[in-house]
Amino acid sequence: MTSTIAIAPANAPLDATVVVPGSRSVSNRALMCAALAEGSSRLRGLLRADDTAAMIDCLAALGVAVSGDGTEVEVDGTGGRLRSGPVDLFARLSGTTSRFVMALLALGHGAYRLDGEEPLRRRPMADGIGALRALGVEVEAGDPGHLPIVVHASGELAREVSLPGGVSSQFLSGLLLMAPASPAGLGVGIVDSLKSRPYVDMTIAVMDAFGATVGRDGDRFDVAPSGYRPSDYRIEPDASTACYFWAAAAIRGGRVRVEGLHDDALQGDVGFVDVLEQMGCTVERGADHIEVRRGGPLRGIDVDLSDISDQTPTLAVVAAVAESPSTVTGVGFIRAKESDRVGGTVAELRRLGVDAVELDDGFEVRPSRLHGGTVRTYDDHRMAMSFALAGLVVEGVEIEDPSCVDKTFPGYWKALASMRTRSLPGPSPRRGGA
């Protein structure tokens, strides 16, 4: 039988200050840079979750020593000299790990088998496999375009590669992260539209902190074979995780402050607060915090979320309690994430009584009377964390497979419960809910 967790409603508007763990996206990029550096790096604020554990395990299999049990670790870099194959690598459920490590293997010598859990095997890998082959690396794939694969590396790489950008920016980020350790550097040209540009900007910023420079001319990227220098690097809190708590203030009313983030954060998902502001929330942007408050009506929005697509399910739940319709577009490509985050989001909104309509590249949400129900999560941490927020305002919301949040935030359920207990007295400002 599938396990579930019941979400208890908050009986008053929220009044909470939240500290979220380190960024998953920055953590895995910093681990890659430190692994390729010539010398020892210290990473502070590292996320400890399944995705980063997958990255550390893969790096260890390639000869990179990572020591430290908490959020501060030492990484003994290899200077780009990886353990020779044969080596087996297991990326668990981690898309970032699999796509970054896939590119990293081009630097090695010998045979490397890369695999993951069954849901990861279903995710598209064709763009990364194609890029490796264009670089001159032999890749065996039993199921074309999917894991598991066997990479046969010789260390001899081409200098130029073209890459589609419409499925995931992670393939480009993986190539960029590998490039400073490539013998001749690397030039990458995007042949169509590049999705999730803020994540590429984040990659370049982390590389810069480790001494590597990326030249950029539109969708053309050039990286010199400079290598990486060791760094003492602090990882900022996870903006994607923070969005759930900011959204909670929008959904339930009151105020939620997240410490350690600001407008100049590396992560593009801080832009989610701009969307909430357009929907009627008040946003306070401090030097070391961002706070979202709502005390009045919440209005619908028409928005293209292509640059912050991870927040699509979260915004869907916010839209479900708004007083006017919302339309989300630009996110058709997220059907190939951990789950179909378009179709799945619409299905689960409907399960909770929300009038939602699926579009080719997004969905529409219309004012409805939200009610309880058991939400399917499709092995997807973001579906679980997003739809749990509906339980703050209606009875009877249960989330299936709650342990799937371990992928990025094992402490989520405790943090959500703690925030719910610190609430302001007074009536809910929300209308249209049960």
ABEGO torsion letter per residue (X at the ends): XBBBBBBBBBABBBBBBBBBBBBAAAAAAAAAAAAABBEBBBBBGBBBBAAAAAAAAAAAAAGBBBBEABABBBBBBAGGBBBBOBBBBBAEABAAAAAAAAAAAAABBEBBBBBBBAAAAABBAAAAAAAAAAAGBBBBBABBGBOBBBBBBAGBBBABBBBBAAABAAAAAAAAAAAAABAAEBBBBBABBBBGAAAAAAAAAAAAAAGBBBBBBEABBBBBBAEBBBBBBBBBBBAAAAAAAAAAAAAAEEBBBBBGBBAABABAAAAAAAAAAAAGBBBBBBAABBBBBBABBBBBBBBBAAABAAAAAAAAAAAAABABBBBBBGAAAAAABABBAAAAAAAAAAAAGBBBBBBAAEBBBBBBBBBBEBBBAGGBAAAAAAAAAAAAABBGBBBBGAAAAAAABAAAAAAAAAAAABBBBEBBABBGBX
